[in-house]
Amino acid sequence: MAEYLDVDNWKRREIFEFFLNFDNPYFGLCTRVEITRLLEALRNGPKRSSTLAYHYFALRVANEIEPFRYRLRNGRVLIHPVIHGATTVLLANETFTFAYFDYDKDFSRCMEGAERAVAAIKLEGGFKNRDTDDDMIHCTVIPWVSFTSFSHARNWGRQDSVPKISFGKFVTEGGRTFLPVSVEVHHALMDGLHVGRYLQRFEEMLNDPERIVLGS
């Protein structure tokens, strides 16, 4: 069950209050992570979408790092026990929509649910948006560009505190494959330290994905 953080006794209380009412309280970091071993594990195991596979790892790390589960609610900080997946899906008519799927620590179960969600929304078509839910991470994929910076559209009329993670075009160098990643968060809820820890853990998991993907 979600519960509220004791902001009065939070060590970041002054930082939280400082950034809470900024006109633009969001900051982001861009980097690239190596996914060579993940792609190899997917080739050697059950056939799964590489795109949804790195979504799984990104979501798993977000569930591990508590500030990625913080959300603003009327000036308070709600802590979700689990956060789920949301990602953009390109449709046949060259518009896009969102697919939503539940997080499961088990790789196979999570992937099955995500693949079903994407397949269903492609069949249904049309723009779907669950803008009242915040127990998720907003992800998007820009597979045409190996970007080095990224910014998101934001609704200034409400306190949007959902982290946004973007993935770009694969780049292969010397037999190694890299994935551009952007992570954008609300500064009232976390700092560069937390995003840095997120990216370090993401890299760590991608450097040893076989145990999770192959169940070994």
MARNU-915496 format. One record per residue (C-alpha): x, y, z. Coordinates in steps of 0.25 Angstrom, whole numbers, padded with zeros to 4 digits, always signed. Example, Ala and Ser with C-alpha at 12.3 -4.5 7.8 and 13.67 -1.06 7.14 Angstrom:
! residues 2
+0049-0018+0031+0055-0004+0029
//
This chain:
! residues 216
+0000+0000+0000+0005+0014-0003+0009+0023+0008+0013+0037+0011+0027+0041+0014+0030+0048+0027+0034+0061+0020+0036+0069+0033+0047+0059+0037+0053+0057+0023+0068+0060+0022+0064+0066+0008+0053+0075+0014+0060+0088+0011+0063+0084-0004+0049+0079-0006+0043+0092-0002+0053+0100-0010+0050+0093-0023+0035+0090-0021+0030+0102-0027+0040+0105-0038+0034+0109-0051+0043+0097-0057+0047+0088-0046+0051+0077-0055+0065+0073-0059+0071+0061-0067+0083+0054-0070+0087+0047-0083+0097+0036-0085+0099+0023-0093+0099+0009-0087+0105-0004-0093+0095-0014-0097+0104-0024-0104+0102-0035-0094+0087-0033-0093+0085-0035-0108+0094-0047-0108+0085-0053-0096+0073-0050-0104+0078-0057-0116+0082-0069-0108+0069-0070-0100+0054-0069-0103+0051-0059-0114+0047-0046-0107+0046-0032-0112+0060-0025-0109+0052-0012-0107+0043-0017-0096+0055-0024-0090+0063-0012-0087+0050-0006-0083+0049-0017-0073+0063-0014-0067+0060+0001-0066+0047-0002-0059+0054-0012-0050+0065-0002-0046+0054+0009-0043+0047+0000-0034+0060-0003-0026+0063+0012-0024+0053+0018-0015+0053+0032-0020+0048+0027-0033+0035+0023-0026+0033+0036-0020+0021+0045-0025+0016+0058-0022+0002+0059-0016-0004+0073-0012+0010+0077-0006+0012+0064+0000+0021+0052-0004+0014+0039-0007+0023+0026-0007+0018+0015-0017+0022+0001-0013+0023-0003-0027+0023+0005-0040+0019+0000-0054+0022+0002-0068+0017+0012-0079+0023+0014-0092+0020+0020-0106+0016+0011-0117+0017+0015-0132+0004+0011-0140+0002+0007-0154-0003+0021-0158+0010+0028-0152+0003+0033-0140+0006+0028-0126-0001+0024-0114+0003+0018-0100+0004+0004-0095+0003+0001-0080+0008-0012-0074+0010-0017-0059+0024-0019-0054+0028-0033-0049+0042-0036-0044+0041-0049-0052+0047-0045-0066+0038-0055-0074+0025-0051-0067+0028-0036-0068+0032-0038-0083+0019-0046-0086+0010-0036-0080+0018-0024-0087+0017-0031-0101+0002-0034-0099+0000-0020-0096+0007-0015-0108+0000-0024-0117-0013-0021-0112-0012-0006-0113-0006-0008-0128-0019-0015-0131-0028-0005-0124-0021+0007-0130-0025+0021-0126-0018+0030-0115-0020+0025-0101-0015+0032-0089-0016+0029-0074-0012+0042-0069-0018+0040-0055-0009+0029-0051+0005+0032-0046+0010+0019-0041+0018+0017-0053+0030+0021-0061+0028+0029-0074+0037+0023-0085+0038+0026-0100+0047+0021-0111+0053+0030-0122+0060+0018-0130+0064+0027-0142+0073+0036-0134+0085+0034-0125+0083+0046-0117+0092+0053-0107+0081+0062-0101+0066+0061-0099+0055+0069-0093+0040+0065-0091+0027+0072-0093+0022+0076-0079+0008+0080-0074+0011+0093-0065-0003+0093-0060-0001+0081-0051+0010+0075-0043+0015+0064-0052+0025+0057-0044+0026+0044-0052+0041+0041-0056+0042+0040-0071+0052+0031-0078+0056+0032-0093+0063+0022-0101+0070+0025-0115+0076+0018-0127+0086+0006-0125+0101+0010-0128+0111-0001-0131+0126+0002-0129+0137-0009-0129+0127-0020-0128+0120-0014-0116+0106-0008-0116+0102+0004-0108+0088+0010-0105+0086+0025-0103+0078+0028-0090+0071+0040-0084+0066+0041-0070+0057+0053-0066+0052+0055-0052+0046+0065-0042+0057+0072-0034+0048+0073-0022+0048+0058-0021+0062+0055-0024+0076+0060-0028+0087+0056-0037+0092+0046-0027+0080+0038-0029+0080+0039-0044+0094+0035-0044+0092+0023-0035+0080+0019-0044+0089+0020-0057+0101+0012-0050+0091+0001-0046+0085+0001-0060+0099-0001-0066+0102-0012-0055+0090-0020-0058+0092-0019-0073+0107-0024-0072+0102-0037-0066+0088-0039-0071+0089-0054-0074+0084-0059-0060+0072-0051-0061+0069-0053-0076+0072-0068-0077+0069-0071-0062+0083-0076-0059
//
